[in-house]
Amino acid sequence: EKLIRSNGNYKSLLCYKKANTIFSLTYYFCEHYLSKGDRTIDQMVQAARRSGKQNIVEGCEAAPTSAKTEIKLINVAKASLKELLEDYEDYLGSRGHRQWEKGSKEYEAMRQLGMTHNDADFFMRIAETRPPQTIANMAIILLNQTDYLLHRLLKRLSEKFMQEGGFSERMMRLRKDRRGF
């Protein structure tokens, strides 16, 4: 058993890839479809980037020495992306646009794309040819998928902590083993 474990590769996590896509979509959406000077722009971009995507990175990087920090930051990312989801829903509602319903043709097609593609460039090529309400609906579906993945990750991290303990417990075990206790 090692004291400092490797942190893995956050870029390989599906939730990170989707969060990166959400950031790209959100930045594009805000730049093209919200009025300059609107405070919502900063809030949405920060929720997508700093609070969402970047907290996944920071949580994963903190993992070798702090399960608590890892779990906390992954949860902050989850909460921030939920806030962003609400912003997109508000955008649609306040402008009288339809939010795609589960089971609708558009919803199911986008859900399938979200399940099979994790590349921001793929979704950006689509977004660049669509109206803002379509981009908002695309983002909503990707946000829901990311929320599900983050929920599963938090559950897995919690179970791992319950089974293996945290850094302090590992320090104590290794020290006792070295002393022969």
C-alpha positions as CSV (number, residue, x, y, z in Angstrom):
1,E,0.0,0.0,0.0
2,K,1.3,3.5,-0.9
3,L,0.8,6.5,1.2
4,I,0.3,8.8,-1.8
5,R,-1.8,7.1,-4.4
6,S,-2.0,8.2,-8.0
7,N,-4.9,10.5,-8.7
8,G,-5.9,8.9,-12.0
9,N,-6.6,10.8,-15.1
10,Y,-9.6,13.3,-14.8
11,K,-9.6,13.8,-18.5
12,S,-10.7,10.2,-19.0
13,L,-13.8,10.7,-16.8
14,L,-17.0,10.9,-18.8
15,C,-18.3,13.6,-16.4
16,Y,-15.2,15.7,-17.2
17,K,-15.6,15.3,-20.9
18,K,-19.3,16.2,-20.7
19,A,-18.5,19.2,-18.4
20,N,-15.9,20.4,-21.0
21,T,-18.5,20.2,-23.7
22,I,-21.0,22.1,-21.5
23,F,-18.5,24.8,-21.0
24,S,-17.9,25.1,-24.8
25,L,-21.6,25.2,-25.5
26,T,-22.3,27.7,-22.7
27,Y,-19.5,30.1,-23.8
28,Y,-20.7,30.0,-27.4
29,F,-24.4,30.4,-26.3
30,C,-23.6,33.4,-24.0
31,E,-21.4,35.1,-26.5
32,H,-23.9,34.8,-29.3
33,Y,-27.3,34.9,-27.7
34,L,-27.2,36.9,-24.5
35,S,-27.0,40.7,-24.4
36,K,-23.5,42.1,-23.6
37,G,-23.4,43.4,-20.1
38,D,-26.0,40.9,-18.8
39,R,-24.8,39.5,-15.5
40,T,-26.1,36.1,-16.5
41,I,-23.3,35.7,-18.9
42,D,-20.6,35.8,-16.2
43,Q,-22.7,33.5,-13.9
44,M,-23.4,30.9,-16.6
45,V,-19.8,30.9,-17.9
46,Q,-18.4,30.6,-14.4
47,A,-20.8,27.9,-13.4
48,A,-19.8,25.9,-16.5
49,R,-16.1,26.5,-16.2
50,R,-14.8,27.4,-12.8
51,S,-17.5,25.9,-10.6
52,G,-18.3,22.9,-12.9
53,K,-15.4,21.6,-15.0
54,Q,-12.5,23.0,-12.9
55,N,-13.9,21.6,-9.6
56,I,-13.8,18.1,-11.2
57,V,-10.2,18.7,-12.0
58,E,-9.3,20.1,-8.6
59,G,-11.3,17.3,-6.8
60,C,-9.5,14.6,-8.7
61,E,-6.1,16.2,-8.1
62,A,-6.8,16.5,-4.4
63,A,-7.8,12.8,-4.2
64,P,-4.4,11.3,-3.3
65,T,-4.3,13.1,0.1
66,S,-8.0,14.0,0.8
67,A,-11.0,12.0,0.0
68,K,-13.0,14.7,1.8
69,T,-11.8,17.4,-0.5
70,E,-12.3,15.2,-3.5
71,I,-15.9,14.4,-2.6
72,K,-16.7,18.0,-1.6
73,L,-15.3,19.5,-4.9
74,I,-17.1,16.9,-7.1
75,N,-20.3,17.8,-5.2
76,V,-19.6,21.6,-5.8
77,A,-19.3,20.8,-9.5
78,K,-22.5,18.9,-9.5
79,A,-24.3,21.7,-7.6
80,S,-22.9,24.4,-10.0
81,L,-24.0,22.5,-13.1
82,K,-27.5,22.2,-11.6
83,E,-27.5,26.0,-11.2
84,L,-26.5,26.3,-14.9
85,L,-29.3,23.9,-15.8
86,E,-31.7,26.3,-14.1
87,D,-30.3,29.2,-16.1
88,Y,-31.0,27.4,-19.4
89,E,-34.5,26.4,-18.3
90,D,-35.1,30.1,-17.3
91,Y,-33.8,31.2,-20.7
92,L,-36.3,29.0,-22.5
93,G,-39.2,29.8,-20.2
94,S,-38.7,33.6,-20.1
95,R,-38.6,33.7,-23.9
96,G,-41.6,31.4,-24.5
97,H,-39.5,28.6,-26.0
98,R,-40.4,25.0,-25.6
99,Q,-38.2,22.8,-23.4
100,W,-38.0,19.4,-25.1
101,E,-40.0,16.8,-23.2
102,K,-38.8,13.3,-22.4
103,G,-39.9,11.0,-25.2
104,S,-40.1,13.8,-27.8
105,K,-38.2,13.2,-31.1
106,E,-35.7,16.0,-30.4
107,Y,-35.1,15.0,-26.8
108,E,-34.5,11.3,-27.6
109,A,-32.2,12.2,-30.6
110,M,-30.1,14.5,-28.4
111,R,-30.1,12.0,-25.5
112,Q,-28.7,9.4,-27.9
113,L,-26.0,11.8,-29.2
114,G,-25.1,12.6,-25.6
115,M,-24.8,8.9,-24.8
116,T,-22.5,8.2,-27.8
117,H,-20.4,11.4,-28.1
118,N,-18.2,13.1,-25.6
119,D,-16.3,15.4,-27.8
120,A,-16.9,19.2,-27.5
121,D,-16.0,19.8,-31.1
122,F,-18.8,17.4,-32.2
123,F,-21.4,19.3,-30.3
124,M,-20.0,22.7,-31.3
125,R,-20.4,21.8,-35.0
126,I,-24.1,21.1,-34.3
127,A,-24.5,24.2,-32.2
128,E,-23.1,26.6,-34.8
129,T,-25.9,25.7,-37.2
130,R,-28.8,25.8,-34.7
131,P,-31.0,28.5,-33.1
132,P,-30.5,29.4,-29.4
133,Q,-33.4,27.5,-28.1
134,T,-32.0,24.3,-29.6
135,I,-28.6,25.0,-28.1
136,A,-30.3,25.5,-24.7
137,N,-32.1,22.2,-25.0
138,M,-28.9,20.5,-26.0
139,A,-27.2,21.9,-23.0
140,I,-30.1,20.8,-20.7
141,I,-29.8,17.2,-21.8
142,L,-26.0,17.2,-21.5
143,L,-26.3,18.8,-18.0
144,N,-28.8,16.1,-16.9
145,Q,-26.5,13.4,-18.2
146,T,-23.5,14.9,-16.5
147,D,-25.5,15.2,-13.2
148,Y,-26.2,11.5,-13.4
149,L,-22.5,10.7,-14.0
150,L,-21.5,13.0,-11.1
151,H,-24.1,11.3,-8.8
152,R,-22.6,7.9,-9.7
153,L,-19.1,9.2,-9.1
154,L,-20.0,10.6,-5.7
155,K,-21.6,7.3,-4.8
156,R,-18.5,5.4,-5.9
157,L,-16.2,7.7,-4.0
158,S,-18.3,7.4,-0.8
159,E,-18.3,3.7,-1.0
160,K,-14.5,3.6,-1.6
161,F,-14.1,5.9,1.5
162,M,-16.2,3.7,3.6
163,Q,-14.2,0.6,2.6
164,E,-10.7,2.0,2.5
165,G,-10.8,5.1,4.8
166,G,-9.0,8.2,4.0
167,F,-5.5,9.6,3.9
168,S,-5.1,9.9,7.7
169,E,-6.2,6.3,8.2
170,R,-3.8,5.1,5.5
171,M,-0.9,7.1,7.2
172,M,-1.7,5.3,10.5
173,R,-1.9,1.9,8.9
174,L,1.4,2.3,7.1
175,R,3.1,3.7,10.1
176,K,1.9,0.8,12.3
177,D,3.0,-1.7,9.6
178,R,6.5,-0.2,9.5
179,R,6.8,-0.3,13.3
180,G,5.6,-3.9,13.3
181,F,2.4,-3.3,15.4
